[in-house]
Amino acid sequence: MKMPKERISLRLHLGLARWLRREAAARHTTVSAVIEDCVRRERDMERAEVFARAALKGVCLVLARGDKERAKELERELAAEALAEVKGARGGG
């Protein structure tokens, strides 16, 4: 079943609009489809981040055996390690 759609209007910087048109042409689709895909991916990434943060908090609390201060320390340590790995994977350090 097709989902109902709403028409909206937006303004983009010229360079971004040009990229959007090129991207749509490369994908053999519409500009609207590219925008919808980008917005959907951003929404999904936001949801994944919320889940990951909640999971990290829960795991740290378990590892800290209920000690909330130690759990916060673990959370900071693990987050810093993850950030370093991401930067390393991107060639940033």
MODELLER restraints for C-alpha pairs under 7 A, 6 or more apart:
rsr = mdl.restraints
at = mdl.atoms
rsr.add(forms.Gaussian(group=physical.xy_distance, feature=features.Distance(at['CA:20:A'], at['CA:31:A']), mean=6.40, stdev=0.5))
rsr.add(forms.Gaussian(group=physical.xy_distance, feature=features.Distance(at['CA:21:A'], at['CA:31:A']), mean=6.11, stdev=0.5))
rsr.add(forms.Gaussian(group=physical.xy_distance, feature=features.Distance(at['CA:24:A'], at['CA:30:A']), mean=5.40, stdev=0.5))
rsr.add(forms.Gaussian(group=physical.xy_distance, feature=features.Distance(at['CA:24:A'], at['CA:31:A']), mean=5.27, stdev=0.5))
rsr.add(forms.Gaussian(group=physical.xy_distance, feature=features.Distance(at['CA:24:A'], at['CA:34:A']), mean=6.11, stdev=0.5))
rsr.add(forms.Gaussian(group=physical.xy_distance, feature=features.Distance(at['CA:56:A'], at['CA:75:A']), mean=6.72, stdev=0.5))
rsr.add(forms.Gaussian(group=physical.xy_distance, feature=features.Distance(at['CA:57:A'], at['CA:75:A']), mean=6.57, stdev=0.5))
rsr.add(forms.Gaussian(group=physical.xy_distance, feature=features.Distance(at['CA:60:A'], at['CA:71:A']), mean=4.84, stdev=0.5))
rsr.add(forms.Gaussian(group=physical.xy_distance, feature=features.Distance(at['CA:60:A'], at['CA:74:A']), mean=5.92, stdev=0.5))
rsr.add(forms.Gaussian(group=physical.xy_distance, feature=features.Distance(at['CA:60:A'], at['CA:75:A']), mean=6.00, stdev=0.5))
rsr.add(forms.Gaussian(group=physical.xy_distance, feature=features.Distance(at['CA:61:A'], at['CA:67:A']), mean=6.76, stdev=0.5))
rsr.add(forms.Gaussian(group=physical.xy_distance, feature=features.Distance(at['CA:61:A'], at['CA:68:A']), mean=6.49, stdev=0.5))
rsr.add(forms.Gaussian(group=physical.xy_distance, feature=features.Distance(at['CA:61:A'], at['CA:71:A']), mean=4.82, stdev=0.5))
rsr.add(forms.Gaussian(group=physical.xy_distance, feature=features.Distance(at['CA:64:A'], at['CA:70:A']), mean=5.67, stdev=0.5))
rsr.add(forms.Gaussian(group=physical.xy_distance, feature=features.Distance(at['CA:64:A'], at['CA:71:A']), mean=5.18, stdev=0.5))
rsr.add(forms.Gaussian(group=physical.xy_distance, feature=features.Distance(at['CA:87:A'], at['CA:93:A']), mean=5.82, stdev=0.5))
